[in-house]
Amino acid sequence: MQRISNFLFKKIDNVQLVIFRVCYGLLIAAECYGAIATGWVKRTLIAPKFTFNFIGFEWLQPLPGSGMYIYFAVMGTLGLLITLGYKYRWSALSFAILWTGVYLMQKTSYNNHYYLLMLLAYIMAFLPAAKNHSLDAKLQPGIKKDWMYNWCRWIIILQLFVVYTYASIAKLYGDWLDFSIIELLMSSKKDYVLVGEFLQQPWVHRCIAIFGMAFDLFIVPALLWKPTRKFAFAAGIFFHLFNSFVFQIGIFPYLSLAFCLFFFEPQTIRKLVLQSKPAVLPTTNALPKHHHFTTMAIGSYLLLQLLLPIRHHFIAGDVLWTEEGHRLSWRMMLRSRAGTIKFRVVNKKTKKTTFINLNDYLTSKQKRKVACYPDFAWQFAQHLKKEFAAKGEDISVYVSSRAKVNRGEYATFIDPKVDLAAESWQHFSHHDWILPYPQKTKKE
């Protein structure tokens, strides 16, 4: 334990964190202002009549009217304040809370990168990223420091290691190893200018699959080891720019490149970016009074990050089909889902049957999600139950649904005999109304 504390609380140059703060703030500002400019806020949070929250957070609803535009403008401004290092702790924590709100109030546009940004936002809020080259340090010279504790660097590195390692392990399944999922994902890029046809070539699919899996598995160790660092960084530039162009996933590729700051020697960064003298580090390495608490907090956080992605192994059924345990587990670019669904409402007293027209409730993207994601179907059934209850009707909700994953065949997804409105949701166990995928329909 003493060795761990000595390692975590060794005083090191803070230039990596300071420069990363600037990049991080600019990128989240671009993400938030860009969400307004591209219409993402309108499509996702304003236009829909009904919003699919994370289950348990139904109380967290988008602000009415133009409220969400203001919400995102505030977050973008907080990003700029983070970049400048002004009221940093308040700015960083405020952004983390607001981004968490966005993340939890809608999952129709769920993205692993949004989850990573939420985790990073809280980590950054607790890091001393504005102790130098910031307005805070200029206005309060007494807080200015050239150093930070070693754990500030390693919590970022270990978080990345968890993300990339689990992402690589998740790719060890049939449709990735036979390259069919890559072929399917690339088929939607056929109309891309210049590279559309190139991306349809089988040898390109093989290269993408092998390189993607190897990159995720080895990138963090390769960046840590000095002899391979420059090659890994070059591979990272190619990998992330390719993803940015082909998959158009917002700021994540550029945020990933900014993470590389934590792998290069501080003196190299200080010389290239700041053109300043070496950092002045304290000559003593006495442990702070709070070191036991901080060590336990870091250990608990990392343990949670290790356990959450494997929870699907303790839930019956194939996560690729049931989706139970998929989110928060770094299972990225693994599947494409499609399905059809019909909702039938039955009045328990009169036995009157009503078929629901989804166009009256949902956007096109929401309808696609409801058709092949069990939690979406369950939430919509609960919504219907409340709507009819408001009119004085006690109802049951039944669905007829068929779904498929990747190039598999369609199969019945949800038990049509089960009243979804009467079912409860369990976060860590299997729902029997999600029918198993028939063996005879699985892809050979």
N, C-alpha and C positions, 0 to 999 in steps of 0.2 A: 504493500500500500504506500509505503514511503517513497519507493522508486516511482510509482505512478504519479504521486503528488509532485515530486521533484521534476518529472518530465512535463507535466501539465502546467506547472507554474514557473517554468524557466522563463526568464525575460528575454524577448526577442524583438528585433526591429519590426515596427508596425506599418511599414510602407506598403506591404501587400494589402493590408486591410484598408488603409487610407485610400489607395488608388481604386480598389474594388468598390468602395463606397461611392465614389464619383460615377463609376460605370453603372453600378446598380441603380442609383438614383435616376440617372438619365434614361436607363432602359425601362424602369417602371413608369416614368413620366411618359415615355413614348407609347408604352402599352396602354395606359389609361386614356391619354388624349387620342391615340389611334383608334381605340374602341369606340369613341364618339364619332370620329371622322369617317370611319369605314362603315358605320351603321350597325356595328355589333351590338351596341347598347340598345338601340331601337329594336333590332330583330329579336334579341334574347330576353330583354327585361321590360320593354315597354309595350311592344306590339302584342305579345301573347295575352290571352284572356286568363289563362291559368298557368301558374309556374310550378314546375316540378322541383321542389326543394329536396335537400338531403332529408331522409326520413327522420323525424324527431325535431326538425327545425321549421315546421310549417308556419310557425309564428313569424318567421323571418321573411317578409315579403318585400318586393321592390317598392320604392317610393312612388307615389302617384304622380301623374302629370309629367313634368320635366324634371322631377326630383332626381332620377338616376343620371341625367346629364350632369347635374350639379355634383352629385356623389362622385362620379368619375373625374370631373374637373378638380375636385378637392384632392382626390388621390393623386392625380397628375401633379398638382402643385406641391403636395407632400414629397413627391419624388424629387422635385427640383430643390426643395429645402434640404432633403437628405444629401443631394449632390453638393450643395453649398456647405453642408454641415452646420445648419442653423437650427437651434433648438433640437438637436439631433435626436436625443432620446425620445422626446415627445413626438417628433415627426415620424420616426421609424416605427414606434409602437402604434401610433394612430393609423398609419398605413396598414400595418399588420392586421389590426382589428377590422378596418374597413374592407380590406381584401378578403379576410375570412368571411365577412358578411356576404360579399359577392359570390364567393365560392360555395357557401352553404345555401344560398337562396335560389340557386338554379344548378341543375346538372344536365340539362338538355345538351349543353355545349361542354360537357365534362372533358377535362384534359389533364393528364398526369402532370403536365408542366404547371398548371394552375395550382395543383397541390404542392409541388416543389416550391413554387414561389411563396405560398402561404407559410411553409416551414421555414424557408430562408428569411422571410420577413420578420418572424419572431426571433430567429437566431441573430439577425442583424440588429434588432432592437436592444439586445443585451450585450452586444459587442462594443468596445470603446473605439468606434470607427471615426469619431470626430475629435480625437485628441490632438490632431495636427492637421495643418493645411485645411482649415475650416473656419467659418465665421465664429463658431463657438470658441475656438482656441484664440482667435484674434481679439474677441471681445472679453475673454476671460483668460489672460495669459497664464494664470496659475494652473490651468488644466492641461497645458501643452506638454506632450510627451512624445518621445521618439520610440517608445517601446510598448509592448503588450505581452500578455502571458501566452505561452505556447498553445494552450488549449483553444485560444481564439482562432488559430490557424487550423488546428487539427479537427475541430468539430465540423468545419466546412469540408475538409478532405474526407473524413469518415462518412459524412452524409452523402457525398458524391459516390464513395465506394459502395455504399448500400444501394443507391439508385442504379448505378451501372451494373453491378454484379447481379442483382435480382433481374434486371432487364435482360441480361445475357442468359441466365439460367432459364428464364421463362421461354426463351426462343428454342429450347431443346424439345421440340415436339414436331409431330409429323409434317404439318403443313408448312412449317418454316424449313425443316430439313429437306423436304422435297421441292422447295422453292415455289410452291403453288400459291402461297399467300402473297409473296412478292409479285408474282405475275398478276394476281388479282388487284393488288394495290396499284400497280403500274398501269393497269388497263384504263384507269380513269385519267391518266396523264397523257393519253394518246394525242390530244389536241395541242399539247404544249409546242410553242414555236421552236423550231430547230431540233429539239431533243426528244420530241414526242415519240417518233418512230424508234429512235435509239433506245428508249426506255422499254420498248416492247420485246427486245431481243432476249432469248433464253440465257445467253451467256452473261448478259448484264444482270439478270435476276440472280444467277448463281453468285456473281461477284458481290452484289448488294447484300445477299443473305449471309455469305461467309464473312465479308468485311464487317457487317453490322454486328454480328455475334462476337467476333474477335475483338472489335473495337470496344464494345461494352465491357468485355471481360478483362482486357489488359490495359485500358487507357490510364486508369489511376496508378497502378504499379509502374507503368512505363514512364509516366510523368514524374513519379517520385524518384526514379533511378536516373541519376545524372547522365550516364552514357546513352540512354535511349530518350531523354527528355525532348531534345529538339526534333527528333523524328516523330515522337508522339504528338508534339505540338503541331507539326506540319500535317499529320494525319487528322488531327482534330479540326484544323482549319478546313480541310477538304470535306470531312464528314459533316460538320455543322453547316457549312455553306451549301452543300448538296441538299441537306434536309430543309434548309431555309427556302431554297428555290423550288424543290420538288413538292414538299409537303406544306409549305407556307404556314409554319407554326409559330408565328409571332417572334417575340424577343428571345425565346429559349435558346436558339443556336448561338446568339451573341452573348447571352448570359453565360452559357457554357464555356465560351472562349474566355470570358472575363474571369471565370473560376481558375483558369490556368495561372493567373497571377500568384496563387498560393503555392505553386510548385517550383517557381523560379527563385533563385537566391535574391534576398532583399537588396543586397548591394547592387546587383544587376539592374533591378527595377528602379532603384533610387538614382542610379547613374543615367539610365536611358530616359526615364520619364521626368524626374525632378531635377536632374543634373545638380544634385546637392551632395554635400559631404556625407561620409558614413554616419549612421545614427549614433547618438550618445546613449549607451546603455548603462544601467546601474551596475555597480561593481558587486553588490550583494544580491543573493537570491533567496532571501528569507521568505518563508511561506506566509501568505496572508492569513488572517484569522478565520476567514470564511472558506478555507481551502477544502475542508471535509465536506461541507454542504455543496460547494460547487462541483466537486468530484462526483458526489452521489447524484446530483441533478443531471450531470452530463451522462453518467452511466445509465441512469434510468431512462433518459431520452433515447439513447442509442439502443438500449434493449428493446424499447417499444418499437423503434424503427426496424429492428431485426425480426420481431415477432409478427407485426401486422401483415407483412407480405406473404407469410406462410400460413395464415389462418384458414385458407381455402382447403388445405390438406386435412383439416379437422372437421370439414363440412362435407356431408355425403354428396356425391354427384361430381360430375366433371365441370370445373369452373368455366371452361370454355363454352359450355352449353347453358349452365344455370346462371352464370354471372355472379354467383354468391361468393364473395371474397375477392372479386376482381379489382374493385377500386382500392386505392391506397396501397397498391402492391407492385407498382412499376412494371405492369404487364402491358408493354407499349408496342403498337404496330403488329398485333398478333392475330387480329381477326376482323372480319367484316360480317355484320349480321343483317339479316333481312327477314321480313315476316308479314303476315296478314292477320288482322284481328277484327272481330265484331263483338260489340257489347250488347247484351240483352238484359234489360231491367224488368223484373217481375214484382208487381205489387203483392205483398204477402197476404193482404186481406182480400182483394178483389181478383187476384191472379191475372190482372191485366198485364200484357207483355208489351214493352216498348223497345224498339231497336234504336240505338243511339247513332246519330250522324256525327261522326268525329269532326267533320268540317265546322260544326257549330261551336266547337270547344277549343280545338287545337290547331297549331300551325303545321305546315308540312313536315318540318323537322321533328316536332313533337309526335306526330302520328307515326313516323318511322320508328321512333324510340318505343312508343307504347306497344307497337306490334311485335317487338322481339326482345324487350327487356322486362323481366318479371316485376321489378320494383316499380317501374313506370305504370304497368298494367294495374298493379295493386293500388297505387296511389290514385290513379284515375277512378278506380272503382270506389274508393273512399270518398273522392270528390263528388261522385254521382250520389252516393248515399246521403251526404250532407245536403246536397242540392234538393233532392226529393224530400228529405226530412223537413226542410224549411217550408215545403208546400204541404206538409202534413201526411206524407206517404212513407210507410215503412217498406223498404224494398230489399230484394236480393239482386245481385249483379253476377251474371254468368258471361263467360267469353268463349268464343270459338276462335282458336288461334293456331297458326302454323308458322314455324320459323326454321331458319337454316343458318349455319355458320360456315363462312368461306364458300367453298364449292360443294359442300355437302348437300344432301337432298332435304327437302322440306319434311318436317315431322310435326305432329301435334305437340304444342309447347305447354299449354296450361290446361289442366283438367277441366273439361267443359261442365262437369257435374258439381263443381265446387262453387259455392257462393263467395266470391272474392270480398264482397262487402263485409262478410262476417268473420273473415280471417284476420289474425293479428300478424304483425311483422316481427321477425326475429333476426337480429343483426348477425348472430354467430351460430346459427343452425340452419339446417335445410328445411325448405318448405315443400311438403309432400304434394302440393298442387302443381308444382313444376314437374312435369312428367319427364322421365328419363329419355335419353335419345336412343331410339330403337337401333339395336346392333345391325340389323339388316340394311339400314339406310346409311350407315357410315361409309365414308369414302374409302374405297379399297386402296 
